[in-house]
Structures are given as structure tokens and as C-alpha cells.
Amino acid sequence: MKELRALEPDFWRAPSAHNTQPWTLTYTGGEAAVGWDPARALPVSDPTGRDLRLGLGAFVETCLIVCADAGLDVAFRPDPGPLRVGYLHAAPEPYRTPFTTADVRARGSNRGGYHPGRLPAEVADRLTGVRRLPCRDLAGLLYAADLSQFGDPDVTRELRDWLRLTPRHPRYQLDGLTDQALTLSGTKAFGLRASLALYPALRGLGLPRALAAAARGLLDYDGDVLVLVGPVAEQVELGRVLMRNWLTLSGLGYTTHPISQVIDCAETRQALADRLGVADPLTLLHVARVGRPKTPAAPSARTRT
């Protein structure tokens, strides 16, 4: 499996919530166990492990694409266990995929402004497992979800642990959400850093409402939000689907911005399920706005580059 080790820098281009990069590869007996580091999970904001499993699925898909592009015949075998979702192993033939390592490297999230415009039908039809809604239809739900998130001290503390709002942060070049990735100006990054530092004192004075209001106009334009819907028991496989959707969009000049806080809050998750006509709110697995970005995004920092 030494060939796989050489490809790890590209494996690590997979997306993850808060850019925590939770995945691990443990090589043994000619296979590589795909698992995760519990220190890089989000037990407060992702208590069910939904985002963790989606991220692990995206990681698996990334590994298979990169291996195929390198001429390695590798497959994935699901085998859930303690801190493990399955194994990468030698296969009789290469993984069939239209994507390449270059596609993996080119993909990224963009939290900046998007040009107005809905996805053309021919683009939406190429995506799997998603439902579409106009951005403005979710603006109120996003504000309510942000208000709930910033009103919870534990969730806010966990978010703060993964924010890198100044280049002086010791992990700025390694992981987490940087000021550049969040498209924050120096003034806004400083203000957010100061606000979160003073959160205990300012929470009762309306800080959660102010933080939620900062993103209130995010969906106030003619655009699309994509909602991934699928069985709860298949979250790892649906993470692979999510990765393929993102690579499809990226190849066509589109980017995404995850806003899954809408389904992290029970009230807004139920409201979104009602709006979509989905019977089980827990089958709403991921939410992201999608469009053509006005400016390129800074690449996310990576532990391994």
C-alpha cells in the first residue's frame, strides 16, 4: 500500500465540516482502514455524526478517484467498526469514474458572493439525490438556524475552536476555517474574533442576534439551494454521492457553500422538510447554496499538502 501513501496529499483534498479533516488511513495486511480521529469530530454541533459520515464518504470517493487516475486498481469495502467505516483494498479492475485528480484539486467551497441565476435544468439533471429550492425561500430559515446556533454557548465554543481568523493563529496553515476562506475583511475578522472572545459577557446583550444578522442577506438573490435527501443508514455512501455532485458542478464552473445549520436546528429542519414534502426530516442530510462565484475563493488550509 506504499503507492497509496504517496497519494495522500490529494486524498486530503476531500471536504469536511469546519475543515476538520477527521479521516484516518491505517495500513495493515495489504489494506487501508478508513476511519476517523475523534479529536477532529464535532460532538456538539454534529451529535449524530451525520456530517462526519458524509465527510468520510467524500473522502472515500476522493481516494478512489485519485487512485484510478494514478493507475491503481483500488476499491472500497464498507465494514463499519470502532472508529472505522471500511477498507480500501486491491481490486481486479480500476474504479470507473469520469473525474481526475485535477478535478479534485480544482474543487472548493466559496463563501463569497455569487452571480444571480438559477441552475440550468441540464445542470440540475446531472446531480443525484438533491432537491432544489430558490435561495430566497430559505433566507428566513437560515437566519433562524444561525440565531439558534449562536445562541448555544457550546455550539459557538466548538465553532470558535475551529476558526482561524488571523494568520497568527498557530494552526492557520493546517486546518479549520480561515478568515480568507470565510471571505472576511481584516476589519470583519477582527470584529468576529473580538465578539467571540467576549461571548460570555455579550451573549445576554444580543450578540447571537447580531452574529446571525451578519449573514442575513446571504440568500437574498436569485439563486439555488441544493438539499441532499437520502436514507440515514446510507450517509457514508451519500457522502460519495455528494462528492460526485460537487465535482460535477465544479467542472461546469459552479461552486457550493454549505449552510447545513438549517438542518442542525430541529425547528428549521422540520420546516424545510415540510416545504419539500419530505416525511422524515432526518433524511435531509446536507444543504448548500450553489452558483457561479463573483471572485475565486482562497483554498482551505490542509494538515497535509
Buried (B, 14 or more C-beta within 10 A) or exposed (E): BEEBEEBEEBBBBBBBBBBBBBBBBEEEEEBBBBBBEEEBBBEBBBEEBBBBBBBBBBBBBBBBBBBBBBEBEBBBEEEEEEEBBBBBBEBEEBBEBEBBBEBBEEBBBBBBBBEEEBBEEEBBEBBEBBBBBBBEEBBEBBBBBBBBBBBBEEBBBBBBEBBBBEEEBEEBEBBBBBBBBBBBEEEBBBBBBEBBEEBEEBBEEEBBEEBBBBBBEBBEBEBBBBBBBBEBEBBBBBBBBBBBBBBBBBBEEBBBBBBBBBBBBEEBBBBBBEBBEBEEBEBBBBBBBBBBBEEEBBBBBBEEE
